[in-house]
């Protein structure tokens, strides 16, 4: 929506596993879930247009980190 705002709320729960290849290179794997999720949409004046709860949502991430 033009000039509107969407906001996602919830409680993230994550686990992280890290593998260090060297002191400069590492790999991070993250897996988790967002519980108690809620999505809210407001117009440009801050009036609530819609609000919905959503089921637990999985989240995943892979981070390859290089330090120089």
KESEMAR-968156 format. One line per 10 residues: number of its first residue (from 1); their letters; for each residue x, y, z of N, C-alpha, C, O. Coordinates in steps of 0.1 Angstrom, whole numbers, always signed. Layout:
// residues N
NUM) A) X:Y:Z:X:Y:Z:X:Y:Z:X:Y:Z; ...
***
This chain:
// residues 68
1) XXXXXXXXXX) +8:-12:+0:+0:+0:+0:+9:+12:+0:+18:+13:+8; +7:+22:-9:+15:+34:-9:+13:+42:+4:+2:+44:+9; +25:+46:+9:+25:+54:+21:+20:+47:+34:+17:+54:+44; +18:+34:+33:+13:+27:+45:+24:+20:+51:+36:+20:+47; +21:+13:+62:+31:+6:+70:+26:-8:+74:+15:-10:+78; +35:-18:+72:+32:-31:+77:+42:-35:+88:+54:-32:+87; +37:-41:+98:+46:-45:+109:+43:-60:+113:+32:-64:+114; +54:-67:+114:+53:-81:+118:+59:-82:+133:+70:-77:+136; +51:-89:+141:+55:-91:+155:+55:-105:+158:+48:-113:+152; +64:-109:+167:+65:-123:+172:+77:-125:+180:+85:-116:+182
11) XXXXXXXXXX) +78:-137:+186:+89:-141:+194:+98:-151:+186:+94:-162:+184; +110:-146:+182:+119:-155:+175:+127:-164:+185:+132:-160:+195; +128:-177:+181:+136:-187:+188:+145:-193:+178:+141:-199:+169; +158:-192:+180:+168:-196:+171:+179:-205:+177:+182:-204:+189; +185:-214:+169:+197:-221:+173:+207:-218:+162:+204:-216:+150; +220:-217:+166:+230:-215:+157:+241:-225:+158:+245:-229:+170; +246:-230:+147:+258:-238:+147:+269:-231:+138:+266:-226:+128; +281:-231:+143:+292:-225:+137:+303:-234:+134:+307:-242:+143; +309:-233:+122:+321:-241:+119:+332:-231:+114:+329:-223:+105; +343:-231:+121:+354:-222:+117:+364:-230:+109:+370:-239:+113
21) XXXXXXXXXX) +365:-226:+96:+374:-232:+87:+389:-228:+91:+398:-236:+92; +390:-215:+93:+403:-209:+97:+399:-198:+107:+387:-196:+110; +409:-190:+112:+406:-178:+120:+399:-168:+112:+392:-159:+118; +400:-168:+99:+394:-157:+90:+381:-162:+84:+373:-153:+79; +379:-175:+82:+367:-180:+75:+358:-188:+84:+363:-198:+90; +345:-185:+84:+336:-194:+92:+323:-195:+85:+319:-186:+77; +315:-205:+89:+302:-207:+84:+292:-208:+95:+295:-216:+105; +281:-201:+95:+271:-201:+105:+258:-206:+99:+254:-201:+89; +252:-216:+105:+239:-221:+101:+229:-217:+112:+231:-221:+124; +218:-211:+109:+208:-207:+118:+194:-213:+114:+191:-214:+103
31) XXXXXXXXXX) +187:-218:+124:+174:-224:+122:+165:-220:+134:+170:-220:+146; +153:-216:+131:+144:-212:+142:+130:-211:+138:+126:-215:+127; +122:-205:+147:+108:-204:+145:+103:-191:+151:+109:-187:+162; +94:-184:+146:+87:-173:+152:+74:-177:+157:+65:-182:+149; +72:-175:+170:+59:-179:+176:+51:-167:+181:+57:-156:+182; +38:-168:+182:+30:-157:+186:+30:-146:+176:+29:-134:+179; +30:-150:+163:+31:-140:+152:+19:-132:+150:+8:-137:+151; +21:-120:+146:+10:-111:+143:+14:-101:+132:+26:-96:+132; +6:-99:+122:+9:-89:+112:-2:-78:+112:-14:-81:+113; +3:-66:+112:-6:-54:+113:-2:-45:+101:+9:-42:+98
41) XXXXXXXXXX) -13:-39:+95:-11:-30:+84:-19:-17:+88:-30:-17:+92; -12:-6:+86:-17:+7:+89:-16:+16:+77:-7:+15:+69; -25:+26:+76:-24:+36:+65:-14:+47:+69:-9:+46:+80; -13:+57:+61:-3:+67:+63:-6:+76:+75:+3:+83:+81; -19:+75:+80:-23:+83:+92:-22:+75:+105:-25:+80:+115; -18:+62:+104:-16:+54:+115:-29:+46:+119:-29:+40:+130; -39:+47:+111:-51:+39:+113:-50:+25:+109:-45:+22:+99; -54:+16:+118:-53:+1:+116:-62:-3:+105:-74:+0:+105; -57:-9:+94:-65:-14:+83:-68:-29:+85:-79:-33:+82; -58:-36:+90:-60:-50:+92:-50:-55:+102:-39:-50:+103
51) XXXXXXXXXX) -54:-66:+109:-45:-72:+119:-48:-87:+119:-60:-91:+121; -38:-96:+117:-40:-110:+116:-29:-117:+124:-18:-113:+124; -33:-128:+131:-23:-136:+138:-19:-147:+128:-27:-151:+119; -7:-152:+129:-3:-163:+120:+4:-174:+128:+9:-172:+139; +4:-186:+123:+9:-198:+129:+24:-197:+130:+30:-188:+123; +30:-205:+138:+45:-205:+139:+52:-206:+125:+48:-214:+117; +61:-197:+123:+68:-196:+110:+83:-200:+111:+90:-194:+119; +87:-209:+103:+101:-213:+103:+110:-202:+97:+106:-195:+88; +122:-201:+102:+132:-192:+96:+146:-200:+95:+149:-208:+104; +153:-197:+84:+165:-204:+82:+175:-193:+76:+171:-184:+69
61) XXXXXXXX) +188:-195:+80:+198:-186:+74:+212:-193:+73:+215:-202:+82; +219:-190:+63:+233:-195:+61:+242:-182:+60:+239:-174:+51; +252:-181:+68:+261:-170:+67:+275:-175:+65:+280:-183:+73; +282:-170:+55:+296:-173:+53:+303:-161:+56:+301:-150:+49; +312:-161:+66:+319:-149:+71:+334:-150:+68:+340:-159:+71; +339:-139:+62:+353:-138:+59:+358:-125:+66:+353:-114:+64; +369:-127:+74:+375:-115:+81:+388:-112:+74:+396:-121:+70; +390:-99:+72:+403:-95:+65:+411:-86:+74:+422:-82:+70
***
